[in-house]
């Protein structure tokens, strides 16, 4: 499917965005491991999260979906059953990596696969710590491990592990395995990453402590079902924040957005660039911080995005690059090598597609350099079957002269199924 967009301004209104993808994944996984029935509201019904639902159904969990409301009849930590068919994660790296941590401790063998993109995403960073815990994970690729995987459940031992690269998915896989280990597992992060796993597990009765960048996990006998409200995804809100900041005569409010401090890098960057942004109606829901975000048309300046803020905005870097195209001066993004192992190599794809608009942008080994305030012209761009690329190029299209076609735009269904409907109705 291709989508055609024209330049727009005067974007005004109040918008909601789909439920947080990271929290939606975890709500199904952890409710499946809890004792009792959990009711989840605000669930993201994108393809990635539905892959998680499908996998846990195949392991005997009864899950009912009614719009954005999901009911999960938990089986307990040791209640999953051996799947009779391969667990297919589709395009979801979160499902693959987190579920591997859970499956490593089960009393059965399981097989996991995914689409062609997933089969190119490295699993050795997950395999390394889990193997130290006694897990048995086999796959393709020799020294570099790739899906399809075979995971044979084992009795796991506690470890202390320092993550070589900050990764919430790897950390979460170790935490989930640690629930089943024979003692206290310790994880040390180089930089703090999103902590939705820790928050939700503690909400459901786990014993996880954090001291700086050190996380300790104690095994527990059971988790307890609770109702879960999923806030709006700040990664999805970022596109509306960008539109509000760069499109002339705009005033945009996005309601009920998760503002977990490990995810608010996009807000910090916009503030550093001089954006007119306000955080309103702050509150806490199911352990997660939530607020409304207002952004008005702003005169932006270039900035440097680097270091320990990178894990707080890794998924937003493509749209930050778009914002930088309309800022005065130079924006430098670095320390973002992790972009290379996303749904696409997002350094190459962002730079390549924005150049088609006429942007002054160059690729570096760990990021990109953007010289802003250049006029963009409508063009034909490719999504690379990467939802973040498709949605980011759409924001560039709103500011580009003329008409832009985004090819293979259906990939946005992974995280934001009605994204283009909203943009076309601005």
Buried (B, 14 or more C-beta within 10 A) or exposed (E): EEBBBEBBBEBEBEBBBBBBBBBBBBBBBBBBBBBBBBBBBBBBBBBBBBBBBBBBBBBBBEBEBEEBEBBBBBBBBEBBEEBEEBBBBBBBBBBBBBBBBBBBBBEEEBBBBBBEBBBBBEBBBBBBBBBBBBBBBEBEEEEEBBBBBBBBBBEBBBBEBEBEBBBBBBBBBBBBBBBBBEEBBBBEBBBBBBBBBBBBBBBBBBEBEBEEBEBBBBBBEBBBBBEBBBBBBBBBBBBBBBBBBBBEEBBBBBBBBBBBEBBBBBBBBBBBBBBBBEBEEEEEBBBBBBBBBBBBBBEBBBBEBBEBBBBBBBBBBBBBBBBBBBBBBBBBBBBBEBBEBBBBBBBBBBBBBBBBBBBBBEBEEBBBBBBBBBEBBBBEBBBBBBBBBBBBBBBBBBBBEEBBBBBBBBBBBBBBBEBBEBBEEB
